[in-house]
Amino acid sequence: MTEQEIKEEIQRVIERGPREIKPEYRFDAFKNGEPVLSKKKGHLPAMGWNSWNAFGSGNTEMLTKEMADAIVRLDLDKLGYRYVVLDDGCYKNERVDGHLSNEEVKFPSGFKALASYIHDRGLKFGMYNDIGTNLCAGAYVGTCGHEAVDARSYIDWDVDFLKVDNCYYLWDNATFSDGRNARYVYAPNIRAITLSGEGYAESFSAVEKGILRGERVSKHEGFVTDIGTFDGTGPGPSPIGNRSGELVFYVNVPKSGSYTLSIEYATSAEEGQGSWLQVAVGKKLVYDNFVPETAMKTTYGTFDGITLPLCEGENEIRLMNHRRQENTLCSYATLLEELNRAKPGHDILLSICEWGKTQPQNWGYKVGDSWRILNDITFRVGSDGNAGFGAWKDGYTPSVTSQYNKAVIMDSFAGLDKGWNDPDMLMIGMDGLTDNMYRTHMAMWCMMNSPLMLGLDLRRVTKGDKLYRIIANEQLIALNQDPLGVQAKRIYCSIPGEYAPDTTYITNLDRVDILAKPLADGSVALSFINLREEESVGEYAVTVERILAAIGEKLPNLTEWKNAKRYRVTDLWSGEVCDEQSGTFAVKCLAACDNVTVRVTPNV
């Protein structure tokens, strides 16, 4: 295909609009626990190295080979670090005859040859793309409209892992996309509805008679707005709960039959107000499309084009827009569908990287092996000889604690039968963080079953040095890769208040957290984490009773725990072992940004 033909094809995709959503990709199917397209489950969190934090778009074939060699030289592969992933910057800026192609200066041998080099060392090969038209760094080679040909390329190149981003996405106001795409992902503001038919007619004020379901939708003077899904890209909203909202009416009609629904509405193309509307009677979707745009966002019109099949008596009528989640799921599923077609039975890991925008904790398990929960952990990536910069705290996402604060309460979404919450790549080895921060960063990610993707230039690591001892801590890695596959639960937080520590979203860093993680051998890992940038003095403790109340049902040996008279406690950083008989596990002092992580084994 020529460049012009490619652009014309993308224009046809735009004009066609978002794909028709299959029932299994609908919002009402999110909680059914069923992956789609025979998506394999049972993978433990991926471990490896990704090029982005170390080199940004400046990665090269030579650097990638050096990183693969370093993984083997440092014996990191023996610890589980096996995926070597090329991030953005590896392709030509535009397609060649419709196909993805290697950037010939940086990757002269091509991706097939690089995959062979990596596979010959017993490692696995990963690549990157985007469900939009462009990659985040700008290359006009996104998978949108090219899923079939790209899937064939990835199979031909022997790819084992795909990280797929969400920039320049056509049906959402994603990063770098047209802000007017918000019209796809929010319903219009609704003032009233009218039902007529079968000798019946009645009007209902949205504010007075409408019921708000979920956590986004809101009532204002004379109208209901924010009918859609929270944008989860930033650290604002909690990931727990129903992150989208609907306007619901319960109406009684005299007889079964067809009724005309008229809606008084106003459209826009901005956060909270769009022009795409979904209407359902119970779970039966009867309308899913744009409504005619009104002259202004405050100018109300009437839409009469919807027929509802109603039953005698009470009916539930739902006005909503779940397309932000449904469209994105559908786009990732389209790529997975084509991978399945290109190679039935493949075992490519799919890393969903839409930054938590569409609340993928609700649907990511259907198609992915992991899903990013926020925007990038750092925007200040490195280059050859430059470590880049990481931060402990930040008001937005680029920090260890911004990512941790969300991921730590998302344990209910993760598991071997689902996949893993992904708070982005490790920043161990980057400037801006202390050794304590590196250690705690590692402990957090291991306890939370996060993918362990190293982001540092491995030429800076010597076997046995400080960085190595952190990333190669076998005891911590064993927590992350434990075959029980259960993410740790926060069971204690030092901030006073009446709340559930495992589900309450807390961003105040003036605290100590205690996490508990059940393990396959019947042990429990406990991590005492100081979020403060100063020493925490005082006793922080949890009892066996508290541990069992929180995670007891996940333990394979609950009876043994209940009957234990003593416990073996192993410090996973120092290796020290002690005997505990009181049934209380405590630390009395934690250095700034430090942690104590132990493995507790009951002895009856």
N, C-alpha and C positions, 0 to 999 in steps of 0.2 A: 504494500500500500504506500502511496505517496503521502507526504505530509498533509497535503490538502485533503486527500481521501480520509485520513485519520481524523482530521478536524471535522469533516462532514459527518463521519460516523458518530463522533462525540455529540455533535449537534442533534443528530437523530435520537440519541439516547436522552438528551435534555428534553427534546420535544415530546418524546414518548412518556416522560415522567417516571416516577418511581414504579417499580415492578408491582404487579398484583401480588398481594400477600397471601401465601398459603395458610390454611387454618393452623398448621403446626407452628407458624411463626407469629401468630397473633398474641396480643397481650393476654387474652384469656387462657392461653396455653402455657404461659411462662412458668406456672407453678406445678405443672403436671409431672415434673421430674424426668421427662423423656428427651434425651438427646435426639437430634435429627440426622438424617442422611447417614445412618449407621456409624455415627461418630464414636470412635473407640474411646473408652475411658479406662481408668486404672493407672494412668501415668502419675508418678511422683513429680514434684516440682522440677522443672528443667534446671540444669546447672551447666555453666559454660562461660564464654566470653563474648561480649558484643563490642563492636568497633566504635560506637557513637561517643561515649563519654571520653574515651582516650583520644580519638582522632577526628571526630565530627565527620564532615564530608571529605576530609583529607586522607581517609584510609586508602591503602593501596594493596595490590596483590603481594608485594614484598613484605609489607608490614603484617598482613594477615598470616602469611607463612611463618614469619618470625613469632607471632603470637601462638600459632599452633605448635611450633617447635618448643616454645617456652612451656606450654602446658605439659608436654611430655617430659621435658628436661626437669621440670620442677615436681614431677610425679603428681600433678594436679588431676590428671586423668584418672589416676587410681583412686582418687577421692570422690570422683563423680563429675568433675568438670569436663564435659565431653562436647558440648555444642560450640562451634566457632561460627559466629553470626556476622555477616556483612550487613551493616545498617545503610542509611541513606548515603548517596554519593558514589555508588558503584556502577550505575548505568550511564549510557549516553543520554543526553538531555531530551532526545526525541526518539521515537521508535524507528526501526529500520525495516521497511517492508511490512509494517504492522507488528513487528516482534520487538521484545526487549533485547537489548544488546549491551555488551560490556563496554565500559569507557576504556578505550584502547591504550591510553597513556598510563592510566593507573592500574588497569587489569589486562595486560597485553595477552595473556595466555587464554583468557576466557574462563567462564565459570565452571564448565565441565572439567577442565584441567585442574582448576583450583579445588574443586570437590574431590577429585581423585587424590590430590596431594594430602588433603585433610583426612580422607578415608584411609589412606595408606598408613597413617599414624594412629589408627584406631579411634579417630574422633568423628564427629558428625558435623555436617555442613548446613548452615542456616543462611537465609536471605531475607530481604525486606521488600515491601511494596506498600500500596495504599489503596483503599476502596474508592478514592476520589479520582479525579482526572489527572492530578499531579502528585508527585511526592512532596513531602513537607519542605524540602530544600529547593523545590521548584521544577524539577525535571518533569516533562510532560509525558510521563509513562505510567500513570496510575492504571490499576486493573479495570476501572469502570468501563464496561463495554468490551473489554478484552479478556474476560475471565477464562474463556476456553483456550485461547492461544497461549496465555500466560501459564495456565495450569500445565499445558503440554510442555512448555519450556522448563518449568521447575522439575517436572518428572524427568525430562531428558537430561537435566543438569545434576540429577541425583541429590536433590535437596531433601534434607531431613527435618527442617524447621523453617517456618515462615512467620516473621513479625509483620503484621499488616496494620498500617496507620490509618488515619481518618482526616487528613488535610484535603482541602479543595473538594469536599464532598458536595454533591449536587443537590441533595435533598435535606440539608440542614445548614444552619449558619455556623458550620465548623470553622476551624482556623483557616484563614485565607479564602474562605468561600464568601460568596455574595451574602451580605447580611439580610437581604430580602428573602433568602431561603427560609427564614423563620416562618414564612407563610405556609410552609409545608407541615410544620411541627406544632403549631398552635391552632386551636379552633377560634372562630370569631368570638367577639364579645356577644353574649346572648342577653336579650332583654325580656323575651317572652316566647311562649309557644302556643299554638292553637291546634286542637284536634277536631276534625269534622268527618262525618260519615255515619251511615246506618241510622239516619235521623237524629244524630247527636252532634253537638258542637260545644266546645268549652275552651276558654283561654286560661293560661297559667303564667303568672309572673315568675320570672326566674329568681328574683330576690325573695319573694314572699312564699312561693310554693316549691321552689327547687331545693333539692337536698345535695349538699356538697359531699362527695366521696373522695377520699384520698387527701393529699397534703399540699397540692399545688393550687388548686382552684380557689377562688376567693370572690366574695360578694362586695360590690361597691354601690354607690347610690344609683339605683335604677338598673344595674346590669351585673352580670357575672363575667369574670375575666380569668386569665391564667389557666385556661383549660388546656393542659398539656403536661409535659414532663420536665422536672427540674433539670437544669444543666449541671452535671456533676463534675465538670472540668476543674473547677476551683474548689477550695477547701470549705466553702460556706455551708451547704446543707448536709445534714447527716445522711449516711447511706442506709440507715435502718428505717424501715417502714415503707409504705406505698408512696413512691417518689413521683407519682403522677396523680392527676385529679380529674374527676368527671362531674358533670351536672346531671342529676337524676331526678326524674319525676315519676311518681306513682299515681296512675290514673285508673279510674273505674269506668268501664264502658258497658252499655246495656246489652250488647250482643256481640258475638264473634263476627269478624268481617274485616274488610279493608278500610283503613282510615287515612285521610290526608293530614300530614303534619306540615304546618306552616311555622316558620321560625323568624322571629324578629331579631336581626343581628347587625353587626358592623364589623368590617374586616380591616386588617392592617397587615404589615409585614415587619414585625418587630417582636422583641422578647415579650411574651405573654399574650400577644394578639396576632392571629394569622387568618388564614382563609380556607384551611382544610378542615373538614368536619366529618366525624364518624358518628353514625346514629345506629343504635342497636335496641332491639326489644329483648330484654334479658340478655342472653348470649348470642342471639341471632343478629348478625350485622346486616343492616338493610341499606346503608349508604356509607360511602367511603370515597370522598372526592372533594375537589374545590366547590365552594359556593360562589356565585357571582360577586365580584368585588364591589364594595360600596364606594361612594364618591370620596368620603373621608372616614377616618377612624372613629369619628363621633357621629357620623351620618348613618342612620339605621334604615335598612331595607327589609323586605320580606321575601323569603324563599319558600315556594309552595311545592317543590318538586319531589317530595318524599312520600311514598305510600307505606303505611305500617300494617302488618298483619297482626291484629289484636284479638285476644280472647275475651269472652264475656267475663266481667269481674275485673279484678285488679291486674294491671300490667306495669312492668318496669320499663321506662324509656330512658336510655342513656345517651347523652350528648357528650362527645369526648374527642380527643385526638391523641392516640398512642403511636402515631407514625414516627416520632423521633426514635423510639426503640424498635418498632417493627421494620422500618426502612433499613436501619443499620444492621439488624440481625439478618435481614434478607440479603443485604450486600455481602456480608461475610459468608452466608450460607451459599450464595451463588458461586463464590470461589471454591468453597469446599465441594460443592456439587460437581464442578468441573475437574477438580483434583480426583474425585472418586471415579469420574468417567475416564480420565486419562490413565489412571492406574487403580483399578479396583483392589481394595484391601491394603492400600498404602498406609503408612504409619507416620505421616508427616505431622509434627506438632504445630498447632495453629495458635500463635500468640496474638490475641486481640489487643490492639493498641489504639483505642479511641478515647483514652484519657479519662474514662469514667463519665464521659459526657452524657451518654444515654442510659446511665445506671446499669452497666452490663452485669453487675452482680445478680440482677433479676433474670437475665436471659443468656449470659455468656456460656454457661455450661452446655447449652444445646449444640453449639458448634465449635467451641474453643477449648484449649487446654489451660489457658490462663487469660486474664483480662486485666488491663491496666485500670487502676482505681482513681487516678488523678492525672493532671498534666505532668510534664517532665520533672524529675527530681532535681535536675540542674539544667540551666540554660547556658552555662558557661563551660562548654566542653573544651577538651584539650586539643593538642596537635602534636606532631612529632617533636618530642623533647619537652613538651609543656603538659603539666599534669591536669590542667583544668581546675575548676573551683567547685567545691561542695560546701554546703552550709548546714549547720545543726538546726537552725530555726529560720523561719521566713513567714511573712504575712500571707504569702500565696503558696504555691506548691514546691518550689525548688529548695527543699531541705529534708533532712532525715525525719524530723519530728512531724512535719506537715503530712508526710506520707504515712508515718506510723500511726498518728492520731486517728486516721480513718480506718486503716487496715486492721488495727487491733480489735475493733468491734465488729468485724465482718466474718468471724469464724463460722457462722451458720451458713454462709454461702459457699464454703470451700469443702473439698473432700475428694476422695478417690473416685466417687461416683459423679462428681461434678467437674472439678478443676480448681484453679488456684487464683486467689486475689494477688494482683501484681502491683506492688508499690514502686516499681521501676528498678533500674539497675543499681548495683552496689557502687557507692562512691568511695570505698576504701582505696586509699592511695592518692586521692585528689587533695589539692591544697585547700586550706580553710577549715579542716577538721583535725582534731587532736587524736592521739592514740586511743584515749578513752572513748572518744566518739566513734572511731573505727570499730573498736571492740563491741560497743553497745549496738551499733548499726548491724553488725554481723549477728549478734545474739537475737536482736529483734526479728530480722528476716528469717533466721532459722526457726525460731519459735512460731512464727506466723505462717510457716510453710510457703513463704514467698519464693518465686524462682530466684536462684542464685546466679545471676549473670554478672560476672566481673566486668568492670568498666575501666580498669587501669592499664597502662602500658606495662606489660609483664616483663619487659626488659629492665624495669626498675626493681624487680624482685630477685632476691637471692635466697636460695633455700636455707631456711633457718632464721632469716632476719625478722624484724618486727612485723612487717606486712605479711610475710609468709605465715608466721605463727597465727595470725588472725584468719586469713582466708583458708588455711589448711588445718584448722582446728577440727580434728576428726570427731570429737565428741559433740561439738555443735552441729556439724554437718549431719551427724547421725540423727539428730532431732529433726532436721529438715527432711531427711530421706527415710524417716521411720516408716516401716510398712503399714502401720495402722492408719497413717494418713489423716491425722486430725489436727487442725490448726489450734494453737493455744487459745485459751480464753482468759481475758483479764478478770481476775477474781477479787482484786483489791485496788483501790486508788486512795491516796492519802488526802485528797481534797475533801473537806467536810461536806456533808449533804446527804439527803435521802434520794438515792438514785441507784440504778442497777449498773455496776461498773462494767458489765460485759456488753451493754447495749447503749449506754449514754455516750454521746459524742462530746469529748472534752478536749479543748484546745489550749487551756491554761497549762503552761509548762511548769508551774510551781508545784511539782508533785512527784511522788514515787508511785509506780505501778508494780503490781505483782501479777505475773502471768503463770498459768498452769497448763501443762500439755500432757495428755495421756500417751503412753508409749506401748508398743506391741508386746514388750516383755513384762508388762505390768508395772513398770516404774512410772513415775511422774517427773517431768522436768518443771522446775520452778525458776523463773527469772525475776529478780528484783532490779527494777530499772529506775534510775534517777534521771528525770527529764531536766532537772535544773542545771544551770551553768555555774553552780556553786555546790559545795559539799552539803549533803543532807545528813543531819545528825539526829539521832533518835532511833527507836526500835520500830522496824516494819516487819510484821509477822502475819502468818496465816496458820491455821490449825488444820489437822487432818479432817475434822468435821466440815470446815469450810471448803476444802478441796473436794471432798466427796459430794457435797451438796451441789457443787458447780459442774464437776466432770465425772462423777461416779458412774453414771450410766454408760460412759464411753470406755471404762476400764475393763480389760478382759479378766481381771482377778479381784473384783469388788469385795468378795467375801474375805480374801486374804488381807486386804486393806482394813476392813472393819475389825479383824481379829488380831492385827499386828500389835506387838508389844514394844518393838524397837524398829528403827529405820536406818539403813545405810545411806549416808548423804555424801555424794561425790561432787566436788567443785570442778566444773567443766573447763575452767581456765587454768587453775593451778594443779589440778589432779589430786588435791588433798581429799582424804576420806575420813569421815568421822561417824560416830554412832550417836543417834538421837533417840531418846526414850520418852520425851515429854509429849510428843505428838504436835509440837509447835515448831515451826521453822521460821527463823528470823535472821535479819541482819541489823546491826546497830549503827552502822555508818557507811554511807556511800559517797565516794568522791564525785566531783562534778561530772555529769554526763556518763557516769559509769554504771556497771551492772555486776551483779553476782548471779550466776546461772548454775544451778545444781541439778543433779539427778537423784531422786529419792526412791529407794527400793525398800518395800516392807519386808520385815522378817518376823514370822509368826513365833 
